[in-house]
């Protein structure tokens, strides 16, 4: 249990931040699954339309530190190769 006022506030802050991070991480995972599904369905037109949104989501998540920026870039690069 936190003893000082600042520690109590910190616990509250960490709880909120954990929820936000969970939301962002699930958004990232969903984007990956959606893109994989589009690629496996051999529907390249829909995959190309979804790609800009996919790229945006990955970079947003990377910017906030949920995943590394290089990881996001690598995933985007590999998906690009699969689409084209």
Long-range contacts (C-beta under 8 A, 24 or more apart in sequence): 21-66, 24-60, 24-61, 24-64, 24-66, 25-61, 25-66, 27-57, 27-61, 28-57, 28-58, 28-61, 28-66, 28-67, 31-57, 31-58, 32-75, 35-79, 39-79, 39-82, 39-83, 44-83, 47-83, 48-83, 51-79, 51-80, 51-83, 54-79
